[in-house]
Amino acid sequence: MKELKYLNHYPAGVREQVSQLIKADKLSAHLLKKYPRAHDKKSDKKLFSYANDLKNEFIKKASPLSKVIYDGKINVIHNALGTHHFISRVQGGKLKAKNEIRVASMFKSVPEDFLEMIVVHELAHYKEKEHNKAFYKLCEYMQPSYHQVEFDLRLYLTYVDVSGKLKEWS
């Protein structure tokens, strides 16, 4: 059995339950029962609109988003789910700030709760740079089920790691 690297910091009892689901080949069914459909934000334009709506609803005073895109170069298994960038450029005599969010392209076909969790996480970095108590409090404010969805996303990543394939949602 592969190591459950996405669940390392969870209690042994939780890891054992997940191991049992994997052994019984029921992890996929568990996820599908809880999250039956994929989201409809498949294009960069729809993703930008979605992220911008969340930003405007919860962190209005943050500077505007310049770009929100799916990025095929983000390697989820070895790196990150998404990234945020604060880019400063000199244009003429002025300093222009650009705020970008990039989401791994493997999340084009996952349930909306997973996509929301990733976008919420990256948006929270616009107010809180570090993963501290205030950061996670902001994440919970924007998505009340943030911690449960993060756990379920870790289950999904474990499924991908163990099975070697992406789960297909309709």
N, CA and C atoms as a LAMMPS dump frame, in Angstrom:
ITEM: TIMESTEP
0
ITEM: NUMBER OF ATOMS
510
ITEM: BOX BOUNDS ff ff ff
-5.0000000000000000e+02 5.0000000000000000e+02
-5.0000000000000000e+02 5.0000000000000000e+02
-5.0000000000000000e+02 5.0000000000000000e+02
ITEM: ATOMS id mol type element x y z
1 1 1 N 0.854 -1.187 0
2 1 2 C 0 0 0
3 1 3 C 0.887 1.233 0
4 2 1 N 0.539 2.169 -0.85
5 2 2 C 1.278 3.427 -0.904
6 2 3 C 1.071 4.236 0.37
7 3 1 N 2.058 5.06 0.668
8 3 2 C 1.94 5.982 1.8
9 3 3 C 0.846 7.001 1.486
10 4 1 N 0.073 7.369 2.481
11 4 2 C -1.002 8.349 2.302
12 4 3 C -0.433 9.739 2.556
13 5 1 N 0.383 10.23 1.624
14 5 2 C 1.142 11.466 1.837
15 5 3 C 0.271 12.707 2.014
16 6 1 N -0.927 12.702 1.495
17 6 2 C -1.801 13.871 1.635
18 6 3 C -2.524 13.882 2.985
19 7 1 N -2.386 12.798 3.725
20 7 2 C -3.088 12.664 5.003
21 7 3 C -2.129 12.451 6.167
22 8 1 N -0.855 12.708 5.972
23 8 2 C 0.167 12.444 6.993
24 8 3 C -0.115 13.104 8.338
25 9 1 N -0.648 14.305 8.337
26 9 2 C -0.844 15.003 9.61
27 9 3 C -2.195 14.706 10.273
28 10 1 N -2.97 13.781 9.704
29 10 2 C -4.231 13.369 10.321
30 10 3 C -3.977 12.217 11.284
31 11 1 N -4.877 12.027 12.253
32 11 2 C -4.698 10.94 13.228
33 11 3 C -4.64 9.558 12.557
34 12 1 N -3.983 8.632 13.229
35 12 2 C -3.815 7.275 12.693
36 12 3 C -5.165 6.612 12.388
37 13 1 N -6.171 6.865 13.211
38 13 2 C -7.492 6.276 12.99
39 13 3 C -8.111 6.727 11.672
40 14 1 N -7.929 7.989 11.339
41 14 2 C -8.462 8.515 10.075
42 14 3 C -7.721 7.883 8.903
43 15 1 N -6.396 7.805 9.008
44 15 2 C -5.594 7.191 7.935
45 15 3 C -5.978 5.715 7.752
46 16 1 N -6.275 5.05 8.85
47 16 2 C -6.672 3.64 8.767
48 16 3 C -8.015 3.501 8.051
49 17 1 N -8.966 4.381 8.357
50 17 2 C -10.269 4.345 7.667
51 17 3 C -10.098 4.557 6.167
52 18 1 N -9.233 5.485 5.798
53 18 2 C -8.981 5.743 4.379
54 18 3 C -8.314 4.52 3.74
55 19 1 N -7.379 3.917 4.438
56 19 2 C -6.72 2.703 3.934
57 19 3 C -7.744 1.599 3.682
58 20 1 N -8.716 1.471 4.571
59 20 2 C -9.764 0.456 4.402
60 20 3 C -10.613 0.75 3.162
61 21 1 N -10.948 2.033 2.95
62 21 2 C -11.697 2.412 1.741
63 21 3 C -10.909 2.066 0.487
64 22 1 N -9.613 2.312 0.519
65 22 2 C -8.764 2.017 -0.644
66 22 3 C -8.698 0.511 -0.883
67 23 1 N -8.467 -0.26 0.172
68 23 2 C -8.38 -1.727 0.047
69 23 3 C -9.676 -2.314 -0.499
70 24 1 N -10.804 -1.743 -0.077
71 24 2 C -12.112 -2.232 -0.534
72 24 3 C -12.505 -1.617 -1.877
73 25 1 N -11.637 -0.793 -2.441
74 25 2 C -11.89 -0.104 -3.715
75 25 3 C -13.185 0.72 -3.654
76 26 1 N -13.37 1.452 -2.516
77 26 2 C -14.587 2.233 -2.32
78 26 3 C -14.33 3.725 -2.156
79 27 1 N -13.079 4.155 -2.294
80 27 2 C -12.776 5.58 -2.126
81 27 3 C -13.443 6.413 -3.21
82 28 1 N -13.391 5.937 -4.433
83 28 2 C -14.02 6.65 -5.55
84 28 3 C -15.526 6.779 -5.333
85 29 1 N -16.17 5.691 -4.932
86 29 2 C -17.621 5.707 -4.696
87 29 3 C -17.976 6.651 -3.55
88 30 1 N -17.131 6.683 -2.515
89 30 2 C -17.349 7.587 -1.382
90 30 3 C -17.343 9.045 -1.852
91 31 1 N -16.356 9.386 -2.666
92 31 2 C -16.264 10.767 -3.173
93 31 3 C -17.431 11.095 -4.103
94 32 1 N -17.78 10.157 -4.967
95 32 2 C -18.863 10.382 -5.924
96 32 3 C -20.212 10.552 -5.221
97 33 1 N -20.408 9.833 -4.142
98 33 2 C -21.663 9.951 -3.386
99 33 3 C -21.767 11.339 -2.75
100 34 1 N -20.659 11.822 -2.233
101 34 2 C -20.647 13.114 -1.554
102 34 3 C -20.656 14.294 -2.531
103 35 1 N -19.985 14.108 -3.658
104 35 2 C -19.849 15.169 -4.673
105 35 3 C -20.195 14.575 -6.047
106 36 1 N -21.484 14.549 -6.392
107 36 2 C -21.898 13.842 -7.607
108 36 3 C -21.584 14.516 -8.948
109 37 1 N -21.395 15.843 -8.963
110 37 2 C -21.227 16.536 -10.258
111 37 3 C -20.005 17.444 -10.284
112 38 1 N -19.494 17.602 -11.49
113 38 2 C -18.381 18.538 -11.709
114 38 3 C -18.946 19.948 -11.881
115 39 1 N -18.108 20.934 -11.664
116 39 2 C -18.514 22.328 -11.868
117 39 3 C -18.56 22.639 -13.364
118 40 1 N -19.074 23.82 -13.709
119 40 2 C -19.19 24.2 -15.122
120 40 3 C -18.226 25.322 -15.516
121 41 1 N -17.236 25.594 -14.684
122 41 2 C -16.272 26.685 -14.967
123 41 3 C -15.052 26.114 -15.672
124 42 1 N -15.223 25.697 -16.906
125 42 2 C -14.163 25.008 -17.643
126 42 3 C -13.199 25.967 -18.333
127 43 1 N -13.638 27.167 -18.636
128 43 2 C -12.78 28.12 -19.357
129 43 3 C -12.131 29.102 -18.381
130 44 1 N -11.037 29.698 -18.828
131 44 2 C -10.367 30.709 -18.011
132 44 3 C -11.278 31.9 -17.753
133 45 1 N -12.094 32.24 -18.732
134 45 2 C -13.007 33.378 -18.589
135 45 3 C -14.035 33.122 -17.477
136 46 1 N -14.615 31.925 -17.448
137 46 2 C -15.584 31.583 -16.406
138 46 3 C -14.906 31.487 -15.043
139 47 1 N -13.667 30.96 -15.025
140 47 2 C -12.921 30.864 -13.774
141 47 3 C -12.62 32.255 -13.222
142 48 1 N -12.228 33.181 -14.098
143 48 2 C -11.96 34.56 -13.672
144 48 3 C -13.215 35.184 -13.076
145 49 1 N -14.338 35.023 -13.758
146 49 2 C -15.598 35.587 -13.285
147 49 3 C -15.981 34.989 -11.926
148 50 1 N -15.809 33.705 -11.776
149 50 2 C -16.123 33.004 -10.525
150 50 3 C -15.253 33.532 -9.381
151 51 1 N -13.945 33.604 -9.598
152 51 2 C -13.014 34.083 -8.569
153 51 3 C -13.283 35.548 -8.235
154 52 1 N -13.557 36.337 -9.25
155 52 2 C -13.82 37.76 -9.047
156 52 3 C -15.105 37.968 -8.245
157 53 1 N -16.126 37.156 -8.506
158 53 2 C -17.371 37.245 -7.74
159 53 3 C -17.121 36.91 -6.263
160 54 1 N -16.333 35.868 -6.009
161 54 2 C -15.998 35.517 -4.622
162 54 3 C -15.21 36.644 -3.954
163 55 1 N -14.243 37.193 -4.657
164 55 2 C -13.43 38.29 -4.126
165 55 3 C -14.316 39.478 -3.782
166 56 1 N -15.197 39.853 -4.707
167 56 2 C -16.06 41.012 -4.491
168 56 3 C -17.071 40.791 -3.368
169 57 1 N -17.446 39.555 -3.141
170 57 2 C -18.396 39.262 -2.064
171 57 3 C -17.728 39.297 -0.69
172 58 1 N -16.501 38.795 -0.594
173 58 2 C -15.892 38.608 0.719
174 58 3 C -14.726 39.538 1.048
175 59 1 N -13.966 39.953 0.07
176 59 2 C -12.82 40.839 0.353
177 59 3 C -12.824 42.001 -0.644
178 60 1 N -13.853 42.807 -0.527
179 60 2 C -14.096 43.903 -1.458
180 60 3 C -12.937 44.888 -1.557
181 61 1 N -12.286 45.154 -0.429
182 61 2 C -11.263 46.193 -0.418
183 61 3 C -9.928 45.74 -0.993
184 62 1 N -9.769 44.455 -1.243
185 62 2 C -8.524 43.971 -1.859
186 62 3 C -8.442 44.492 -3.287
187 63 1 N -7.23 44.708 -3.752
188 63 2 C -7.061 45.216 -5.119
189 63 3 C -7.606 44.204 -6.129
190 64 1 N -8.013 44.691 -7.294
191 64 2 C -8.68 43.828 -8.272
192 64 3 C -7.768 42.713 -8.799
193 65 1 N -8.407 41.646 -9.226
194 65 2 C -7.678 40.544 -9.84
195 65 3 C -7.357 40.911 -11.287
196 66 1 N -6.142 40.617 -11.706
197 66 2 C -5.748 40.873 -13.088
198 66 3 C -5.983 39.652 -13.965
199 67 1 N -5.725 38.483 -13.378
200 67 2 C -5.804 37.265 -14.171
201 67 3 C -6.112 36.095 -13.251
202 68 1 N -7.008 35.228 -13.702
203 68 2 C -7.271 33.959 -13.025
204 68 3 C -7.379 32.926 -14.14
205 69 1 N -6.474 31.956 -14.123
206 69 2 C -6.433 30.981 -15.215
207 69 3 C -6.15 29.572 -14.698
208 70 1 N -6.5 28.594 -15.548
209 70 2 C -6.061 27.225 -15.324
210 70 3 C -4.644 27.126 -15.881
211 71 1 N -3.763 26.491 -15.137
212 71 2 C -2.367 26.407 -15.546
213 71 3 C -1.947 24.94 -15.6
214 72 1 N -1.638 24.473 -16.794
215 72 2 C -1.215 23.095 -16.985
216 72 3 C 0.184 22.814 -16.464
217 73 1 N 0.91 23.852 -16.112
218 73 2 C 2.28 23.666 -15.627
219 73 3 C 2.353 23.43 -14.122
220 74 1 N 1.247 23.645 -13.415
221 74 2 C 1.243 23.385 -11.973
222 74 3 C 1.099 21.881 -11.785
223 75 1 N 2.065 21.273 -11.133
224 75 2 C 2.048 19.845 -10.89
225 75 3 C 1.525 19.606 -9.477
226 76 1 N 0.271 19.211 -9.389
227 76 2 C -0.402 19.055 -8.102
228 76 3 C 0.264 17.993 -7.244
229 77 1 N 0.629 16.898 -7.841
230 77 2 C 1.148 15.784 -7.068
231 77 3 C 2.461 16.167 -6.38
232 78 1 N 3.258 17.016 -6.993
233 78 2 C 4.546 17.374 -6.409
234 78 3 C 4.62 18.811 -5.915
235 79 1 N 3.614 19.616 -6.178
236 79 2 C 3.783 21.036 -5.929
237 79 3 C 2.599 21.658 -5.203
238 80 1 N 1.62 22.159 -5.929
239 80 2 C 0.543 22.942 -5.326
240 80 3 C -0.757 22.73 -6.091
241 81 1 N -1.861 23.146 -5.464
242 81 2 C -3.176 23.081 -6.104
243 81 3 C -3.41 24.318 -6.955
244 82 1 N -2.881 25.416 -6.476
245 82 2 C -3.001 26.689 -7.16
246 82 3 C -1.916 27.61 -6.632
247 83 1 N -1.751 28.727 -7.305
248 83 2 C -0.762 29.708 -6.859
249 83 3 C -1.351 31.096 -6.941
250 84 1 N -0.774 31.999 -6.184
251 84 2 C -1.16 33.403 -6.243
252 84 3 C 0.119 34.2 -6.471
253 85 1 N 0.001 35.268 -7.231
254 85 2 C 1.169 36.089 -7.543
255 85 3 C 0.814 37.558 -7.363
256 86 1 N 1.726 38.274 -6.778
257 86 2 C 1.623 39.722 -6.669
258 86 3 C 2.756 40.256 -7.537
259 87 1 N 2.421 40.809 -8.666
260 87 2 C 3.434 41.247 -9.605
261 87 3 C 3.395 42.767 -9.701
262 88 1 N 4.543 43.384 -9.519
263 88 2 C 4.643 44.839 -9.662
264 88 3 C 5.425 45.144 -10.926
265 89 1 N 4.885 46.017 -11.746
266 89 2 C 5.547 46.409 -12.994
267 89 3 C 5.581 47.928 -13.087
268 90 1 N 6.644 48.418 -13.653
269 90 2 C 6.738 49.851 -13.903
270 90 3 C 6.182 50.1 -15.296
271 91 1 N 5.185 50.985 -15.368
272 91 2 C 4.608 51.382 -16.646
273 91 3 C 4.662 52.892 -16.701
274 92 1 N 5.557 53.388 -17.535
275 92 2 C 5.775 54.829 -17.58
276 92 3 C 6.415 55.245 -16.272
277 93 1 N 5.854 56.212 -15.619
278 93 2 C 6.378 56.667 -14.338
279 93 3 C 5.624 56.088 -13.158
280 94 1 N 4.729 55.118 -13.417
281 94 2 C 3.896 54.564 -12.347
282 94 3 C 4.221 53.106 -12.081
283 95 1 N 3.993 52.701 -10.851
284 95 2 C 4.151 51.314 -10.455
285 95 3 C 2.767 50.663 -10.478
286 96 1 N 2.602 49.659 -11.309
287 96 2 C 1.316 48.967 -11.441
288 96 3 C 1.402 47.608 -10.77
289 97 1 N 0.407 47.289 -9.961
290 97 2 C 0.35 45.99 -9.287
291 97 3 C -0.623 45.083 -10.031
292 98 1 N -0.22 43.861 -10.224
293 98 2 C -1.072 42.86 -10.859
294 98 3 C -1.237 41.705 -9.885
295 99 1 N -2.462 41.259 -9.732
296 99 2 C -2.769 40.126 -8.864
297 99 3 C -3.267 38.975 -9.726
298 100 1 N -2.574 37.85 -9.641
299 100 2 C -2.928 36.704 -10.464
300 100 3 C -3.147 35.468 -9.604
301 101 1 N -4.097 34.653 -10.026
302 101 2 C -4.326 33.345 -9.423
303 101 3 C -4.257 32.328 -10.545
304 102 1 N -3.53 31.257 -10.293
305 102 2 C -3.443 30.148 -11.247
306 102 3 C -3.898 28.884 -10.531
307 103 1 N -4.77 28.126 -11.19
308 103 2 C -5.312 26.891 -10.633
309 103 3 C -4.84 25.746 -11.519
310 104 1 N -4.392 24.668 -10.915
311 104 2 C -3.931 23.507 -11.679
312 104 3 C -5.045 23.04 -12.618
313 105 1 N -4.679 22.759 -13.857
314 105 2 C -5.689 22.42 -14.863
315 105 3 C -6.419 21.107 -14.574
316 106 1 N -5.876 20.267 -13.703
317 106 2 C -6.589 19.032 -13.362
318 106 3 C -7.898 19.322 -12.627
319 107 1 N -8.084 20.576 -12.176
320 107 2 C -9.297 20.935 -11.454
321 107 3 C -10.388 21.504 -12.362
322 108 1 N -10.235 21.324 -13.676
323 108 2 C -11.298 21.732 -14.604
324 108 3 C -12.509 20.824 -14.488
325 109 1 N -12.311 19.612 -14.014
326 109 2 C -13.396 18.624 -13.985
327 109 3 C -13.576 18.016 -12.601
328 110 1 N -13.677 18.855 -11.607
329 110 2 C -13.918 18.389 -10.237
330 110 3 C -15.189 19.053 -9.714
331 111 1 N -15.69 18.607 -8.585
332 111 2 C -16.872 19.259 -8.004
333 111 3 C -16.596 20.725 -7.657
334 112 1 N -17.635 21.535 -7.695
335 112 2 C -17.485 22.964 -7.444
336 112 3 C -16.924 23.244 -6.049
337 113 1 N -17.269 22.441 -5.074
338 113 2 C -16.729 22.664 -3.723
339 113 3 C -15.204 22.619 -3.719
340 114 1 N -14.614 21.707 -4.496
341 114 2 C -13.149 21.609 -4.566
342 114 3 C -12.561 22.863 -5.205
343 115 1 N -13.157 23.283 -6.319
344 115 2 C -12.674 24.486 -6.999
345 115 3 C -12.818 25.694 -6.089
346 116 1 N -13.959 25.808 -5.414
347 116 2 C -14.185 26.926 -4.499
348 116 3 C -13.128 26.94 -3.391
349 117 1 N -12.803 25.768 -2.849
350 117 2 C -11.804 25.694 -1.788
351 117 3 C -10.451 26.224 -2.262
352 118 1 N -10.057 25.865 -3.459
353 118 2 C -8.768 26.303 -3.998
354 118 3 C -8.782 27.811 -4.229
355 119 1 N -9.839 28.326 -4.83
356 119 2 C -9.939 29.76 -5.104
357 119 3 C -10.002 30.545 -3.792
358 120 1 N -10.777 30.067 -2.839
359 120 2 C -10.875 30.717 -1.526
360 120 3 C -9.493 30.759 -0.872
361 121 1 N -8.77 29.668 -0.936
362 121 2 C -7.434 29.594 -0.343
363 121 3 C -6.51 30.647 -0.958
364 122 1 N -6.51 30.724 -2.268
365 122 2 C -5.629 31.691 -2.941
366 122 3 C -6.084 33.13 -2.687
367 123 1 N -7.39 33.365 -2.658
368 123 2 C -7.895 34.709 -2.353
369 123 3 C -7.526 35.129 -0.93
370 124 1 N -7.562 34.19 -0.01
371 124 2 C -7.226 34.505 1.383
372 124 3 C -5.795 35.021 1.505
373 125 1 N -4.927 34.59 0.605
374 125 2 C -3.543 35.078 0.626
375 125 3 C -3.45 36.567 0.285
376 126 1 N -4.478 37.135 -0.299
377 126 2 C -4.455 38.569 -0.606
378 126 3 C -4.565 39.403 0.659
379 127 1 N -5.162 38.821 1.7
380 127 2 C -5.253 39.531 2.981
381 127 3 C -4.253 38.999 4.001
382 128 1 N -4.028 37.707 4.005
383 128 2 C -3.121 37.061 4.958
384 128 3 C -2.075 36.277 4.171
385 129 1 N -0.83 36.686 4.283
386 129 2 C 0.239 36.053 3.494
387 129 3 C 0.605 34.666 4.029
388 130 1 N 0.584 34.493 5.333
389 130 2 C 1.009 33.239 5.96
390 130 3 C -0.194 32.342 6.263
391 131 1 N 0.067 31.034 6.386
392 131 2 C -0.962 30.086 6.8
393 131 3 C -1.046 30.115 8.325
394 132 1 N -1.74 31.116 8.837
395 132 2 C -1.879 31.258 10.284
396 132 3 C -3.363 31.182 10.664
397 133 1 N -3.648 31.422 11.926
398 133 2 C -5.027 31.331 12.41
399 133 3 C -5.953 32.297 11.664
400 134 1 N -5.497 33.526 11.452
401 134 2 C -6.31 34.522 10.739
402 134 3 C -6.583 34.083 9.298
403 135 1 N -5.588 33.459 8.672
404 135 2 C -5.746 32.972 7.303
405 135 3 C -6.88 31.946 7.234
406 136 1 N -6.826 30.937 8.112
407 136 2 C -7.844 29.886 8.073
408 136 3 C -9.209 30.392 8.533
409 137 1 N -9.226 31.37 9.387
410 137 2 C -10.494 31.989 9.796
411 137 3 C -11.147 32.69 8.595
412 138 1 N -10.327 33.368 7.79
413 138 2 C -10.829 34.018 6.577
414 138 3 C -11.336 32.971 5.582
415 139 1 N -10.613 31.872 5.437
416 139 2 C -11.056 30.792 4.546
417 139 3 C -12.415 30.251 4.988
418 140 1 N -12.585 30.041 6.298
419 140 2 C -13.857 29.551 6.825
420 140 3 C -14.977 30.575 6.647
421 141 1 N -14.638 31.85 6.715
422 141 2 C -15.626 32.898 6.492
423 141 3 C -16.135 32.84 5.043
424 142 1 N -15.21 32.656 4.108
425 142 2 C -15.595 32.618 2.695
426 142 3 C -16.252 31.3 2.302
427 143 1 N -15.838 30.202 2.935
428 143 2 C -16.426 28.891 2.657
429 143 3 C -16.558 28.158 4
430 144 1 N -17.727 28.217 4.617
431 144 2 C -17.898 27.646 5.955
432 144 3 C -17.46 26.175 6.082
433 145 1 N -17.557 25.422 5.015
434 145 2 C -17.159 24 5.053
435 145 3 C -15.716 23.809 4.582
436 146 1 N -14.913 24.859 4.638
437 146 2 C -13.542 24.849 4.091
438 146 3 C -12.733 23.646 4.561
439 147 1 N -12.687 23.394 5.857
440 147 2 C -11.831 22.316 6.375
441 147 3 C -12.314 20.937 5.939
442 148 1 N -13.627 20.731 5.894
443 148 2 C -14.151 19.441 5.422
444 148 3 C -13.841 19.253 3.941
445 149 1 N -14.026 20.3 3.155
446 149 2 C -13.754 20.198 1.723
447 149 3 C -12.256 19.992 1.481
448 150 1 N -11.421 20.649 2.287
449 150 2 C -9.977 20.432 2.147
450 150 3 C -9.638 18.966 2.419
451 151 1 N -10.236 18.382 3.446
452 151 2 C -10.002 16.965 3.738
453 151 3 C -10.466 16.098 2.568
454 152 1 N -11.663 16.381 2.05
455 152 2 C -12.192 15.589 0.936
456 152 3 C -11.332 15.762 -0.318
457 153 1 N -10.793 16.945 -0.524
458 153 2 C -9.888 17.155 -1.653
459 153 3 C -8.607 16.335 -1.448
460 154 1 N -8.148 16.248 -0.213
461 154 2 C -6.993 15.398 0.091
462 154 3 C -7.32 13.926 -0.187
463 155 1 N -8.562 13.519 0.092
464 155 2 C -8.988 12.166 -0.262
465 155 3 C -8.932 11.965 -1.772
466 156 1 N -9.401 12.964 -2.508
467 156 2 C -9.361 12.878 -3.966
468 156 3 C -7.916 12.777 -4.468
469 157 1 N -7.026 13.593 -3.922
470 157 2 C -5.622 13.543 -4.335
471 157 3 C -5.002 12.193 -3.97
472 158 1 N -5.43 11.622 -2.845
473 158 2 C -4.973 10.285 -2.464
474 158 3 C -5.464 9.266 -3.482
475 159 1 N -6.73 9.394 -3.89
476 159 2 C -7.282 8.502 -4.92
477 159 3 C -6.456 8.594 -6.201
478 160 1 N -6.152 9.808 -6.638
479 160 2 C -5.358 10.002 -7.859
480 160 3 C -3.975 9.387 -7.688
481 161 1 N -3.376 9.59 -6.529
482 161 2 C -2.036 9.066 -6.259
483 161 3 C -2.031 7.534 -6.268
484 162 1 N -3.013 6.92 -5.634
485 162 2 C -3.054 5.468 -5.515
486 162 3 C -3.478 4.805 -6.83
487 163 1 N -4.484 5.376 -7.487
488 163 2 C -5.017 4.748 -8.705
489 163 3 C -4.244 5.149 -9.96
490 164 1 N -3.584 6.283 -9.903
491 164 2 C -2.854 6.761 -11.076
492 164 3 C -3.746 7.383 -12.135
493 165 1 N -4.999 7.68 -11.78
494 165 2 C -5.902 8.29 -12.766
495 165 3 C -6.798 9.312 -12.099
496 166 1 N -7.262 10.267 -12.895
497 166 2 C -8.177 11.287 -12.4
498 166 3 C -9.578 10.703 -12.321
499 167 1 N -10.322 11.112 -11.32
500 167 2 C -11.723 10.691 -11.195
501 167 3 C -12.538 11.477 -12.202
502 168 1 N -13.416 10.793 -12.895
503 168 2 C -14.262 11.449 -13.892
504 168 3 C -15.62 11.792 -13.292
505 169 1 N -15.871 13.073 -13.143
506 169 2 C -17.2 13.526 -12.733
507 169 3 C -17.948 13.948 -13.979
508 170 1 N -19.273 13.817 -13.937
509 170 2 C -20.064 14.227 -15.1
510 170 3 C -20.575 15.628 -14.94
